[in-house]
Amino acid sequence: MTKEPVHLAVDLGASGGRVIAGHVVDGKLQLDTAHRFANGPVRMGKSLVWDSVGLWQHILSGLATASGQFNNVKSVGVDTWGVDYVLLDQNDVMLGPAFNHRDARTRGMYDAAFKLVPKADIFSTTGIQFMELNTIYQLLAQSLSGSPALAHADAFLMMGDFFHWLLTGKRSVEVTNASTTQLLDAHTGNWSLELIERLGLPARIFGPPIEPGTNLGLLDPAVAAATGLNEVPVIVPATHDTASAVIAVPSNEFAPQNPKWCYISSGTWSLMGCELSSPIINETASRFNFTNERGVMGSTRLLKNIDGLWVFQQIRAAMQRRDIAVSWDTMVRAAEAAPAHSLLLNPDDPSLVAPADMVTAIEEYAVRTNQPKPTESGVFYRAALEGLALRYRACLRMLETIVGNPIDTIHVVGGGSLNALLCQMTADACNRTVVAGPVEATATGNVLVQMLGIGMLKDIGEARALVRASFSPVVYQPVDPKPWDSVADCFDAL
């Protein structure tokens, strides 16, 4: 039990979730994990979906556990990954499963979309990078298949909005996650109804976007009874997990237009970019396929999605299917011992998006790219990490070109900040200072926005000052960047 006000962050990532209690003790933000659980795509027939019912049960269990641990809970908020969604009918009944963004239904949807709306029009309106997993192509695939779910839908909710609806009974669509759909107008922060209609999608299902910090009201009585959280409001955080993580970057400035630092939100996905005061939508950003997602308080997250630690994680899963039990620490040690740059592996190669077996996919990738097929497990692990560092290097060069000035510091936040080998590889490959931490950046940002929403913090400056006072980052300096220079061109040519 604690006398300090407590804020419960439900933090759902693509590979795991947690319910975390945040409270300030002696001027420092303290995070206590009440419940942690696994998450991941589920194969159901020919489709890849999310276990949304199981996630909801975990959320209820976590909130109940937290309620028993803390007696001064002041708010609850949920953040999740982007692009995926749920449809509700007019009676608030869920229409079908929540499809996973790696599901194959979006393949070929670029051509279908560009026949309806030119690619240049989509980018000039939304400022969002082109990825077939984006919501726009998921919805278009559903529409072109004649989906009865879409035909009967009355509301579109992103995943965070879905769980907020379950918590309160109130529909909402939060703007930072809504921007990942590639259907939001980057200039106004509202839905582009013209784009939606040109694509033949039902405009009626898109409710007006709301800002982070919005108070949705008290928990539904049934949820309060199940969790023991009585008279507790839901304060909407930045529901996109990257938007929450960026708030936890320990910078002393907010949304500069000429940034000297960038961030990597490092997890299953890596999101690398700059926090800006306004979007940059021009030919250069389009050519480099960068995205302008909404941040808190009208800011912009200019970034690129990189298929982060997904490959590393799926190698482990493939090893386990071969009855080879290996821990994360063992994988990192084996990677450290393996020869450098013996396999150049692009984590964003389409063949690695959702293979049946990642080890087999990498072996086939090596043959296809005229590289020696790896035979030692350490080579697989090291290639996954080196490939990420080389993608970060390429992304940094693009970022500097788009924003028009050099970037001298890379802030790595999230679970990947614990991987010291990857952080040092990043410093060497990019030849930049890397500042790693905080680890629980998404939950931290979630809690901070809740505190802003109820007036416990006055602005982002005060929120980031609390981050700097609470967490001690690890700093990595470049040690040997030259070997990375020699392989970068070969990697970029893959």
C-alpha positions in Angstrom: 0.0 0.0 0.0 1.1 3.5 -0.7 0.0 7.0 0.2 1.2 8.5 -3.1 -1.2 8.7 -6.1 -0.9 5.6 -8.3 -1.5 5.4 -12.1 -1.9 2.0 -13.7 -0.4 1.6 -17.2 -1.7 -1.3 -19.3 1.1 -1.7 -21.8 0.5 -4.1 -24.6 3.2 -4.9 -27.1 3.3 -7.2 -30.0 5.1 -9.9 -28.0 4.0 -9.3 -24.4 1.9 -7.2 -22.1 2.1 -5.9 -18.5 0.1 -3.9 -16.0 2.4 -1.5 -14.3 1.8 0.8 -11.4 3.5 4.2 -11.5 3.9 6.5 -8.6 6.3 9.2 -7.5 8.4 8.5 -4.4 10.9 11.1 -3.1 10.8 12.9 -6.4 11.4 9.8 -8.5 9.0 7.9 -10.7 8.8 4.3 -9.4 7.3 1.5 -11.6 6.0 -1.7 -10.1 4.9 -4.6 -12.3 1.6 -6.0 -11.1 1.1 -8.5 -13.9 3.1 -9.6 -16.9 2.0 -11.9 -19.7 2.8 -13.2 -23.2 1.2 -11.9 -26.4 1.6 -12.9 -30.0 -0.2 -13.7 -33.2 -2.5 -16.8 -33.3 -3.1 -18.9 -36.4 -6.8 -19.4 -36.8 -7.6 -21.3 -40.0 -5.9 -19.3 -42.8 -5.8 -16.1 -40.8 -3.4 -14.6 -38.3 -5.3 -12.9 -35.5 -4.8 -11.5 -31.9 -6.2 -13.3 -28.9 -8.2 -10.2 -27.8 -10.3 -12.1 -25.3 -7.3 -13.5 -23.6 -5.6 -10.1 -23.5 -8.8 -8.7 -21.9 -8.7 -11.4 -19.3 -5.1 -10.6 -18.5 -5.9 -6.9 -18.2 -8.7 -7.6 -15.7 -6.4 -9.9 -13.7 -3.6 -7.3 -13.7 -5.9 -4.5 -12.6 -7.3 -6.7 -9.8 -3.8 -7.6 -8.7 -2.8 -3.9 -8.7 -5.9 -3.0 -6.8 -4.9 -5.4 -4.0 -1.4 -3.9 -3.9 -2.2 -0.2 -4.1 -5.0 1.7 -2.3 -4.7 5.1 -4.0 -5.2 4.4 -7.7 -6.1 7.6 -9.4 -6.3 6.6 -13.1 -5.9 3.8 -15.7 -4.8 4.0 -19.3 -4.0 1.5 -22.1 -1.3 1.7 -24.8 -0.8 -0.8 -27.6 0.9 -1.4 -30.9 -0.4 0.4 -34.0 -2.4 -0.3 -37.2 -4.6 -3.1 -36.0 -8.3 -2.6 -35.1 -11.7 -4.0 -34.1 -15.1 -3.4 -35.6 -18.3 -3.0 -33.6 -21.9 -3.2 -34.8 -24.6 -0.7 -33.7 -25.3 -2.9 -30.6 -21.7 -2.8 -29.5 -21.0 -6.4 -30.6 -17.5 -7.2 -31.8 -17.6 -8.2 -35.5 -15.0 -10.9 -36.1 -11.5 -11.2 -34.8 -8.8 -8.6 -34.5 -6.6 -9.4 -37.4 -2.8 -9.4 -36.9 -0.9 -6.9 -39.2 1.3 -9.8 -40.4 -1.8 -11.6 -41.9 -1.4 -12.3 -45.6 -4.7 -10.6 -46.6 -3.0 -7.3 -47.4 -0.7 -8.8 -50.0 -1.3 -7.1 -53.4 -3.3 -4.3 -51.8 -0.9 -1.6 -53.0 -2.0 -2.1 -56.5 -5.7 -2.1 -55.5 -5.3 1.1 -53.5 -3.3 3.0 -56.1 -5.9 2.2 -58.8 -8.4 4.1 -56.6 -6.1 6.8 -55.3 -2.7 7.7 -56.6 0.2 6.9 -54.3 1.3 10.6 -54.3 -2.2 11.7 -53.2 -2.2 9.3 -50.3 1.2 10.5 -49.0 0.6 14.2 -49.5 -2.6 13.9 -47.4 -1.4 11.6 -44.7 2.4 11.9 -44.6 2.5 8.2 -43.7 5.0 5.6 -45.0 3.8 2.9 -47.2 3.7 -0.5 -45.6 1.2 -3.2 -46.6 0.4 -3.9 -43.0 -1.1 -0.4 -42.6 -4.7 -0.2 -41.6 -5.7 1.4 -44.9 -4.7 -1.8 -46.8 -6.2 -4.1 -44.1 -9.6 -2.3 -44.5 -9.3 -2.2 -48.2 -8.7 -6.0 -48.3 -11.7 -6.5 -46.0 -13.8 -4.3 -48.3 -12.8 -5.9 -51.6 -13.5 -9.4 -50.1 -17.1 -8.4 -49.5 -16.7 -8.7 -45.7 -20.1 -8.8 -44.0 -18.3 -7.5 -40.8 -17.3 -4.3 -42.6 -20.7 -4.0 -44.2 -22.4 -4.1 -40.7 -19.8 -2.1 -38.8 -20.9 0.9 -36.9 -17.6 1.8 -35.2 -13.9 1.4 -35.9 -11.6 1.2 -32.9 -7.8 0.8 -32.7 -6.6 -1.8 -30.3 -6.1 0.7 -27.4 -9.5 2.2 -28.1 -11.0 -1.3 -28.0 -9.7 -1.9 -24.5 -10.7 1.6 -23.4 -14.2 0.7 -24.6 -14.2 -2.5 -22.6 -13.1 -0.5 -19.6 -15.6 2.3 -19.8 -18.3 1.3 -22.4 -17.4 4.5 -24.3 -16.2 4.5 -27.9 -13.2 6.7 -28.7 -10.3 6.9 -31.2 -7.1 8.3 -29.9 -5.1 10.4 -32.4 -1.6 9.1 -32.1 -2.7 5.6 -33.0 -5.2 6.8 -35.5 -2.4 8.4 -37.4 -0.8 5.0 -38.1 -3.9 4.0 -40.2 -2.7 6.1 -43.2 -6.2 7.6 -43.3 -5.7 10.6 -41.0 -5.0 14.0 -42.5 -1.5 15.0 -41.2 -2.3 18.7 -41.6 -5.5 18.8 -39.6 -5.3 15.8 -37.3 -8.8 14.7 -38.4 -9.8 11.8 -40.7 -9.5 12.4 -44.4 -13.0 11.7 -45.4 -12.2 12.3 -49.0 -9.5 9.6 -49.0 -11.8 7.2 -47.1 -14.6 7.7 -49.6 -12.3 7.4 -52.7 -11.2 4.1 -51.3 -14.8 2.9 -51.0 -14.6 2.6 -47.2 -17.5 3.4 -44.9 -16.9 6.9 -43.5 -19.6 6.4 -40.8 -17.4 4.1 -38.7 -14.7 6.7 -38.0 -15.4 8.7 -34.9 -13.7 12.0 -34.2 -10.1 11.6 -32.9 -9.4 12.6 -29.3 -6.1 13.8 -27.8 -3.9 12.1 -25.3 -4.8 13.1 -21.7 -8.5 12.9 -22.4 -10.6 11.7 -19.4 -13.1 9.1 -20.7 -14.8 8.9 -17.4 -15.0 6.2 -14.6 -14.5 2.5 -15.1 -17.7 0.6 -16.0 -19.4 -0.7 -12.8 -18.9 -4.3 -13.9 -15.1 -3.7 -14.4 -14.9 -1.9 -11.1 -16.6 -4.8 -9.4 -14.2 -7.3 -11.1 -11.1 -5.4 -10.3 -11.9 -3.6 -7.0 -11.1 -0.3 -8.6 -13.9 2.0 -7.6 -14.4 5.5 -8.8 -11.3 5.4 -10.9 -11.2 7.3 -14.2 -9.7 6.1 -17.5 -7.2 8.8 -18.7 -6.3 8.1 -22.3 -2.5 8.1 -22.8 -0.8 8.2 -26.2 -2.3 4.9 -27.1 0.3 4.1 -29.7 3.2 2.5 -27.8 5.8 4.4 -29.7 4.2 7.8 -29.0 4.2 6.9 -25.3 7.8 5.7 -25.4 8.9 8.9 -27.1 7.5 11.0 -24.2 9.9 9.0 -21.9 13.0 10.0 -23.8 15.2 11.9 -21.3 15.7 14.9 -23.5 15.6 18.5 -22.1 13.7 19.8 -25.1 10.3 19.0 -26.7 9.5 18.9 -30.4 12.3 21.0 -31.9 12.1 21.6 -35.7 15.9 21.2 -36.0 16.7 18.3 -33.8 20.1 17.2 -32.7 18.9 13.9 -31.3 16.8 11.0 -32.5 15.2 8.0 -30.8 14.9 4.3 -31.4 12.0 2.7 -29.6 13.4 -0.8 -29.5 11.3 -3.9 -29.2 9.7 -6.4 -31.5 9.5 -3.4 -33.9 12.1 -0.7 -33.9 10.8 2.8 -34.6 13.6 5.3 -35.4 12.9 9.0 -35.8 12.8 12.5 -34.6 10.2 14.4 -32.6 9.2 17.6 -34.4 6.9 20.5 -34.1 5.2 19.9 -37.4 5.2 17.2 -40.2 7.7 17.1 -43.0 5.8 16.0 -46.1 7.9 16.4 -49.2 9.5 14.4 -52.0 12.5 13.5 -49.9 10.4 12.1 -47.1 8.3 10.2 -49.6 11.4 8.8 -51.4 12.8 7.5 -48.2 9.4 6.2 -47.2 9.3 8.0 -43.8 6.2 8.5 -41.8 4.7 11.5 -40.0 2.8 10.1 -37.1 1.0 12.3 -34.5 2.6 12.7 -31.1 1.3 14.3 -27.9 0.3 18.0 -27.9 0.2 18.3 -31.6 3.8 17.1 -32.2 5.0 14.9 -35.0 7.0 11.7 -34.9 8.9 11.6 -38.1 10.1 8.0 -38.2 10.7 4.8 -40.1 9.4 1.4 -39.0 12.2 -1.3 -38.9 11.4 -4.9 -38.2 13.3 -4.7 -34.9 14.0 -7.7 -32.6 11.4 -9.7 -34.4 14.0 -11.7 -36.3 16.0 -12.3 -33.2 12.9 -13.4 -31.3 11.7 -15.7 -34.1 15.1 -17.4 -34.4 14.7 -18.4 -30.7 11.2 -19.7 -31.4 12.6 -21.7 -34.3 15.3 -23.2 -32.1 12.7 -24.1 -29.5 10.7 -26.0 -32.2 14.0 -28.0 -32.8 14.1 -28.8 -29.0 17.0 -26.4 -28.5 16.3 -24.4 -25.4 18.2 -21.1 -25.4 17.9 -18.0 -23.2 18.2 -14.5 -24.4 21.5 -14.0 -22.5 22.9 -17.2 -24.2 21.9 -15.9 -27.6 23.7 -12.6 -27.0 26.8 -14.3 -25.7 26.9 -16.6 -28.7 26.4 -13.6 -31.0 29.2 -11.7 -29.3 31.5 -14.7 -29.9 30.5 -15.2 -33.5 32.6 -13.7 -36.4 31.6 -10.2 -37.3 29.7 -9.5 -40.6 29.8 -13.1 -41.8 26.2 -12.8 -42.9 24.6 -9.5 -43.9 20.9 -9.9 -43.0 18.3 -7.2 -43.8 15.6 -7.5 -41.1 13.1 -5.7 -43.4 13.4 -8.3 -46.2 9.9 -9.4 -47.1 10.9 -13.1 -46.7 11.4 -12.4 -42.9 8.1 -10.7 -42.2 6.2 -13.9 -41.1 8.0 -17.1 -42.2 6.8 -20.4 -40.9 10.4 -21.0 -39.6 12.9 -18.1 -39.2 16.0 -20.3 -39.3 14.9 -21.9 -42.6 14.0 -18.5 -43.9 17.5 -17.1 -43.1 19.2 -20.1 -44.7 17.2 -19.5 -47.9 17.9 -15.7 -47.7 21.7 -16.5 -47.5 21.5 -18.6 -50.6 19.4 -16.1 -52.5 21.8 -13.2 -51.7 24.9 -15.3 -52.6 26.2 -15.5 -49.1 27.5 -18.6 -47.2 24.7 -20.4 -45.5 25.2 -20.1 -41.7 26.0 -23.3 -39.8 26.6 -22.0 -36.3 23.7 -20.7 -34.2 25.8 -17.7 -33.1 26.0 -16.5 -36.7 22.2 -16.4 -36.9 22.0 -14.4 -33.7 24.8 -12.0 -34.6 23.4 -11.4 -38.1 20.0 -10.5 -36.7 21.6 -7.8 -34.4 24.2 -6.6 -36.9 21.4 -6.2 -39.5 19.5 -4.0 -37.1 22.5 -1.8 -36.4 23.1 -1.4 -40.2 19.4 -0.5 -40.8 19.8 2.1 -38.0 22.8 3.5 -39.8 20.9 3.8 -43.1 17.9 5.3 -41.3 20.1 7.9 -39.6 21.5 9.1 -42.9 18.0 9.5 -44.3 16.8 11.3 -41.1 19.6 13.8 -41.3 18.8 14.5 -45.0 15.1 15.0 -44.3 15.5 17.3 -41.3 18.5 19.1 -42.9 21.0 19.0 -40.0 23.3 16.5 -38.3 22.1 14.3 -35.4 24.7 13.6 -32.7 22.8 11.5 -30.1 20.6 8.4 -30.5 18.3 7.7 -27.6 17.4 4.0 -27.4 14.4 3.3 -25.2 12.4 0.2 -24.5 13.4 -3.4 -24.0 16.1 -3.3 -26.6 18.0 -0.8 -24.5 19.0 -3.7 -22.2 20.8 -5.4 -25.1 24.3 -4.0 -24.5 25.7 -5.7 -27.6 23.1 -4.2 -29.9 23.5 -0.8 -28.3 27.3 -0.9 -28.9 26.8 -2.2 -32.4 24.5 0.8 -33.0 27.0 3.3 -31.6 29.7 1.8 -33.9 27.6 1.4 -37.0 26.2 4.9 -36.8 29.4 6.5 -35.3 27.2 8.3 -32.8 26.7 8.5 -29.0 23.9 6.1 -27.9 22.0 6.8 -24.7 20.1 3.7 -23.6 17.1 3.8 -21.3 14.6 3.9 -19.8 13.7 0.3 -20.3 10.0 0.6 -19.5 9.7 3.6 -21.7 6.2 2.9 -23.0 4.7 2.3 -19.6 6.6 5.4 -18.3 5.2 7.6 -21.1 1.7 6.1 -20.4 1.9 7.1 -16.7 3.3 10.5 -17.5 0.4 11.4 -19.8 -2.1 10.1 -17.2 -0.4 12.5 -14.7 -0.7 15.3 -17.2 -4.3 14.5 -17.8 -5.3 14.8 -14.1 -3.0 17.8 -13.6 -0.2 16.3 -11.5 2.3 17.4 -14.1 2.0 20.8 -15.9 3.7 20.1 -19.2 6.1 17.8 -21.2 9.1 19.7 -19.8 8.1 18.8 -16.3 7.4 15.2 -17.4 10.8 14.7 -18.9 12.5 16.3 -16.0 10.9 13.6 -13.9 12.2 11.0 -16.3 15.8 12.4 -15.9 15.5 12.4 -12.2 14.2 8.9 -12.0 16.3 6.7 -14.4 20.0 6.4 -15.0 20.7 5.8 -18.7 23.8 3.8 -20.0 25.9 5.7 -22.5 27.7 4.0 -25.3 30.4 5.7 -27.4 31.7 4.5 -30.8 34.7 2.2 -30.3 35.4 0.8 -33.8 33.2 2.2 -36.5 35.6 1.5 -39.5 34.6 -2.2 -40.1 31.0 -1.0 -40.4 31.9 1.5 -43.1 33.4 -1.3 -45.1 30.2 -3.5 -45.1 27.5 -0.8 -45.3 27.5 -0.4 -49.1 27.1 -4.2 -49.5 24.3 -4.3 -46.9 22.5 -1.4 -48.6 22.7 -3.2 -51.9 20.9 -6.3 -50.6 
